[in-house]
Amino acid sequence: MTAAAIIGGSGLTNLKNLRITRREVMRTPYGEPSAPLVYGELAGREVVFLPRHGAGHTIPPHGVNYRANIWALKQTGVRYVIAVNAVGGITPGHLDAEKLVIPDQIVDYTYGRDHTFFGSDVQQVTHIDFTEPYCPELRRLLIEAANQAKLACVERGTYGATQGPRFESAAEIRRMERDGTDIVGMTGMPETGLARELALCYASVAVVVNPAAGKASGPISLKEIETNLESGMARVRQLLEHVIPLIAKA
């Protein structure tokens, strides 16, 4: 039985430590996912991998078919979904490059995205509880795995999901800080909400790749982001090798 699904973000279009066994092209009522699903073995357990931005990182954050991605992963029968997100740091304690953050809350600043499976075609109005947007059980396993791997991580934080593809202005980041957000990214919503609608145990591993706008002495450096992505994603791969066996036991 497949242990878990992993949604790769920027810097993680493939898993170097994944022994691939097969690929599956999926079609859903909401169109095609970002890429074929990749099945393989990680730490001796079967997992499913899906690159959020496509195999060649060609799909921008606002263009991702989040509904198709989450629906396709649900059809594989997995219960646990680990999402990897590259983020900017906003508050003290969340600013250090390459730091791993396991967020426990999220604020949605996106717009115009297909954000629900419960549209006008359903027979009755449907609501979901989103008090705790991330699965506490999977968050606990991720934190335990980080401790096992001796990887420093921040165990809580609020993710602010923005529209993209541009970075935020310094004023927008100041507003987000006043709102209580600690990190900022462009792919956290509607992915997190859609996973809850389909009752998936979903959690995020956020990798800080730069200080958010206005939090450093100069403009955001793409070269710095690329450097931090490479080293940060190496830490994510270590974390995944430790958490997948824990998930299989759970």
N, C-alpha and C positions, 0 to 999 in steps of 0.2 A: 504494500500500500504506500502511496506517495506521502512522504512526511510533511512537506510544506511547499508552498510556492514562494518565489522570490521575484519581486518586481525591481529590475535594475533601473537606476536613474542615470544622470549625467556622470560619465566616467566609469560606468559599469554596464556597457553594452554586451559584455560577455563575462562569463565566470571562468577564469584561467584554471581554477582548481576543480572544475566540473568535468567528470568523465561522461561525455554525451553518449546516450544510447539511441535516441530517436528524436525526430521533430514532427510536429503535428500542425497542419494548417487548419485553423478553426474559423467557422462562420457562425455568426450570432444574429439574433433579431435586430441588433443595433449596428450591423456592419462588421468589418474585419478588425481584429485586434491589431496592435502596433506591429506585430511580427508573428511568425509561427512560434508555437510553444516549444521550448527545448526541454526534453526530459534527460535526466542524467543522474549520476551518483556523486554525492558530496558527503564526505566523511562516512562512506559506506551505506548511505541512505538515499533513496530515490527522492529527487526534488524536481519541481517544474520551474523553469526560468523564463521570464518574459521581459525583454528590454522595452521600457516605457516609450522611449523616443525612436524606436525602430532599430533594426540591426545596424544601420549605418549612422545612427543619431541624426536623423533627418526631419523628425517631427517636432515642431516647437511645442512648448508647454500648453498653449491655448488651442493647439490643433490635435492633441492626443484624444483618441476615442476611448475615454475612460470607461464608458458603459460597456463597450465591447470587451475591453481588457478584463474587467472584473467579472463579467458574465462568463467569459471563456474559462477563467481560472476556477470559477464555481463549478463548471461542468466537469472538471477533472476529478472532482471529489475531495479536493483538499479542504482542510478546515482552517489551517494556519496560513497567513499571508504576511510576509515580511517585505515592507516597502523601503527601498533605499532612496534617500533624498539628499541632494546637495543644497546647502543653505548658506545664507549670510548670518553672521552673529550680530545681535543687537545689544543685549544687556551684559553687564559684567558677569563673568563666569561662563558666558557662551560665545566669547569673541575669539578665542584661540583657534588658529588654523589647525585643521586635521582633527579637531576634537569631535568625539562621537556624542550625540545627544539622543536620548530615548524620550521623545516628547510625550506628555500626558494630556495636553489640551491643544486645541486648534481654533483659530479665528479665520473666517472665510472672507477675503476681500475680492474674490474673483467675480466675474459677471459674464453672461452670455454663453456659458458652458452648459451642455446637457448634463444636469446634475442629479437626476433621479430616475429610477425605474418605475416610479408611481406617477405617471403622467396622466393626461386627460383620457387615456384609453382604458384605465382601470375602472372597475365597477363601483368602487367606493373610495372615499378619501382615506388615505393611509398615512399614519404618522409612525416615526420610530424614536426611541429614546436615544439621545445623543449626549447625555450628561457626561459620560466618559467616552470620548470618541475613539480612543485606542483600547484594544483588548488588554485588560489588566494581567491576564494569565500570560500572554505572549510577552508583554513588557517585562514581567518578572523573569521569564526565561532568558530574555535578551540581556538583562542586567546580570543575571547569574553567569551567563556565558562570558560576558565581558570581564567579570571578576576571575573566572577560571583562566582566561587568556591573558590576564594581567594587562588589560586595555583600559586606560582611563576613560570614563564616560560620565556624562551628566545625566542623572537618573530622572530628571523632570525638566519640563520646559513647555512653553506655549509657542506653537508654530503659527506664523502668520502667512497665509496662502494668498499671493498676489497674482495678477493676471498675466504679466509678462507680455511679450518676450523682453521688453526693456527692463533694466534695473530700476529700482525705486529712486525717487528724489530724497534728499536729506530731510525735507519737511515731512514726507510720507513716513519715513522711518521714525521721526520724532513722534508723529501721531501714533504709530504702531506701538512704540515704547510706552506711551501714555495709556494705550489700550491694554498693556500687559503682555505683549508678545516678546519672546526672547530670541527667536530665530525667524528668518524669512526665506521663503522659497516659492516656487511657481507651480508645483505639481501636487501639493497635499490635498487640495480639493478640486473636484468633487470625489476624488478617489476614496478618501477616508469614509465619506458619507455613503457612497455606493456599496462599499464593503459591508458597512453596518446594515444596509437594507437587505443584503443577501445573507446576513447572519454569519459572516466570516470573522474569524478571530484575527484581526488585522492590527499591526503595529508598525511603527516607522523607526528606521535607523537613520538619523540625520547626520550628515558630515559637514562641519563648518569649513568652508573653503575660502571665505573672505570676510572682513568686517563689512557690515552693511553700509549703505551710503551715509556719509557724514560721520562715520565712526573711526575713520582713519585720517591721516594727514592729507591725503590726496585722493584723486579719483580711483574708482575700482579698476584693478589691473587684471586683464584677462590672462596674461602670462602667469601672474601669481595664482590665479584660480586654477589654471591647468596643472601647475606644479603641486598645489595642495590637493587637487583631485586625485592625482596619481598616488600620492602617499596615503591619503585618507582612504581611498578605496582598497589599498593593500590591508589596512586595518579592518575594513569591513569584511574582506575575505577571511581573515583570521577569526573574526567574530562568528561568521556563518559556519565555519568548520566546527566551532564549539557548540553553537546553539542547535544545529540540526539534530545531533544525537539526543539532546535534552527534549526536543519536540517529539522525537520518535518514542521516547520513554513516556512522555505525557500522554 
